[in-house]
Amino acid sequence: MLIDRMEALDGARWQDDDQLHVTLRFVGEVDARQADDLVAALASVHGDPFPLSLAGIGHFERKGRAHTLWAGLGESEALRQLQSRVEMACRRVGLAPETRKFAPHITIARLNGGTAPVGPWISEHGDLASQPWIVDGFTLFESHLSAAGALYEPVRRYALTR
């Protein structure tokens, strides 16, 4: 459903379907010891599987220009609780607190130079909605920057269980 909407939009670099994800916490650069500590700390994050669904499309701006297209997610207290638990695990290993408010979304495209006229595309596709799916875990990714953009490599997957 989401992939079907990824169509021609000048200046858009669409995310590959295997790169689509919800960022619970951006970690940034860490040394090997801290990375190992984080892998272990995230294993203590527990919760029950929960439903989640897509709800709308929008964009983020930088300096007044659209730079990222995103698919929104339906309101989910369980997702917010999971994000909070992940944040606490990050703090336990010495990472600075996240200062940005959690804005649950899935990045679907990066807009080169912010010149694409996104308004008409969002108007046409902004009614995006999906049936709920079950979130039964989360994954720690390592990002690798390249000329094509960030590539996300799974480091470890964590199941949601009590």
C-alpha positions as CSV (number, residue, x, y, z in Angstrom):
1,M,0.0,0.0,0.0
2,L,2.7,2.5,1.0
3,I,5.1,1.4,-1.8
4,D,2.3,1.8,-4.3
5,R,2.2,5.5,-3.6
6,M,5.9,6.0,-4.3
7,E,5.7,7.4,-7.7
8,A,7.1,10.2,-9.8
9,L,7.9,13.3,-7.8
10,D,10.7,15.5,-9.2
11,G,13.7,15.5,-6.8
12,A,12.5,12.7,-4.6
13,R,14.8,9.8,-3.6
14,W,12.4,7.1,-2.5
15,Q,13.4,4.8,0.3
16,D,13.8,1.1,-0.7
17,D,11.1,-1.0,0.9
18,D,13.7,-2.9,3.0
19,Q,14.9,0.5,4.5
20,L,11.5,1.7,5.7
21,H,11.3,1.9,9.5
22,V,10.1,3.9,12.5
23,T,12.9,5.6,14.4
24,L,12.3,5.1,18.1
25,R,15.6,6.8,19.0
26,F,18.5,8.2,16.9
27,V,21.7,7.2,18.7
28,G,24.4,8.8,16.6
29,E,28.1,8.0,16.8
30,V,29.2,5.7,19.7
31,D,32.3,3.8,20.4
32,A,32.5,0.0,20.4
33,R,32.1,-0.4,24.2
34,Q,29.0,1.9,24.3
35,A,27.6,0.0,21.3
36,D,28.0,-3.3,23.1
37,D,26.4,-1.8,26.2
38,L,23.5,-0.5,24.2
39,V,22.9,-3.9,22.6
40,A,22.7,-5.4,26.1
41,A,20.6,-2.6,27.6
42,L,18.0,-2.9,24.8
43,A,17.5,-6.5,25.7
44,S,15.9,-5.3,28.9
45,V,13.2,-3.4,27.0
46,H,9.9,-5.4,27.4
47,G,6.3,-4.9,26.4
48,D,3.5,-6.7,24.7
49,P,3.0,-6.8,20.9
50,F,0.6,-4.1,19.8
51,P,-1.3,-2.9,16.7
52,L,-0.1,0.0,14.6
53,S,-1.4,1.5,11.3
54,L,-0.5,4.1,8.7
55,A,-2.4,7.4,8.9
56,G,-1.7,10.2,6.5
57,I,1.3,11.7,4.7
58,G,3.2,14.8,5.3
59,H,6.6,16.5,5.1
60,F,9.3,18.0,7.2
61,E,10.9,21.3,6.3
62,R,14.3,22.7,6.7
63,K,14.8,26.5,6.2
64,G,11.3,26.7,4.8
65,R,11.8,24.0,2.2
66,A,10.4,20.5,2.2
67,H,13.2,18.0,2.6
68,T,11.6,14.8,3.8
69,L,8.3,13.0,2.9
70,W,6.8,10.8,5.6
71,A,3.9,8.4,6.3
72,G,2.3,9.1,9.6
73,L,1.3,6.5,12.1
74,G,-2.0,6.1,14.0
75,E,-2.0,7.2,17.6
76,S,-0.6,4.4,19.8
77,E,0.1,4.7,23.5
78,A,1.9,1.3,23.2
79,L,4.4,2.8,20.6
80,R,5.0,5.8,22.9
81,Q,5.7,3.5,25.8
82,L,8.1,1.4,23.7
83,Q,9.9,4.6,22.6
84,S,10.1,5.8,26.2
85,R,11.6,2.4,27.3
86,V,14.2,2.6,24.5
87,E,15.1,6.1,25.5
88,M,15.6,5.0,29.1
89,A,17.9,2.1,28.0
90,C,19.9,4.7,25.9
91,R,20.3,6.9,29.0
92,R,21.4,3.9,31.2
93,V,24.4,3.4,28.9
94,G,25.4,7.1,29.1
95,L,23.8,8.5,25.9
96,A,22.6,12.1,26.3
97,P,18.8,12.5,26.5
98,E,17.0,13.0,23.2
99,T,15.9,16.6,23.0
100,R,13.5,16.3,20.1
101,K,9.9,15.4,20.7
102,F,9.1,11.9,19.4
103,A,7.2,12.3,16.1
104,P,6.3,8.8,15.0
105,H,6.6,8.4,11.2
106,I,8.1,6.4,8.4
107,T,10.4,8.4,6.1
108,I,9.4,7.5,2.6
109,A,11.5,9.9,0.5
110,R,14.3,12.5,0.8
111,L,13.8,15.6,-1.4
112,N,16.9,16.8,-3.1
113,G,17.4,20.5,-2.7
114,G,13.9,20.9,-1.4
115,T,12.7,22.0,-4.8
116,A,10.0,19.4,-5.4
117,P,6.4,20.8,-5.3
118,V,5.2,18.4,-2.6
119,G,1.8,20.1,-1.9
120,P,0.0,18.5,-4.9
121,W,1.5,15.1,-4.3
122,I,0.5,15.2,-0.6
123,S,-3.0,16.4,-1.5
124,E,-3.3,13.4,-3.8
125,H,-1.9,10.8,-1.4
126,G,-2.6,12.4,2.0
127,D,-5.5,10.1,2.7
128,L,-3.1,7.1,3.3
129,A,-4.5,4.7,5.8
130,S,-3.8,1.0,6.4
131,Q,-5.3,-1.9,8.3
132,P,-3.4,-2.4,11.6
133,W,-0.5,-4.8,11.7
134,I,1.1,-6.2,14.8
135,V,4.4,-4.8,16.1
136,D,6.1,-7.8,17.8
137,G,9.6,-6.4,18.2
138,F,12.1,-3.7,17.3
139,T,15.5,-3.6,15.7
140,L,18.7,-1.8,16.4
141,F,20.2,-0.6,13.1
142,E,23.6,0.8,12.2
143,S,23.4,3.5,9.5
144,H,26.0,3.8,6.8
145,L,26.1,7.1,4.9
146,S,26.7,6.9,1.2
147,A,26.2,9.0,-1.9
148,A,22.8,7.3,-2.3
149,G,21.8,8.3,1.3
150,A,21.8,6.3,4.5
151,L,21.7,2.6,4.4
152,Y,20.4,0.8,7.5
153,E,22.0,-2.5,8.5
154,P,20.3,-4.6,11.2
155,V,22.5,-5.2,14.3
156,R,20.0,-7.0,16.5
157,R,16.3,-7.6,16.7
158,Y,14.5,-7.7,20.0
159,A,11.1,-9.5,20.5
160,L,8.4,-7.8,22.5
161,T,7.5,-10.2,25.3
162,R,6.7,-9.8,28.9
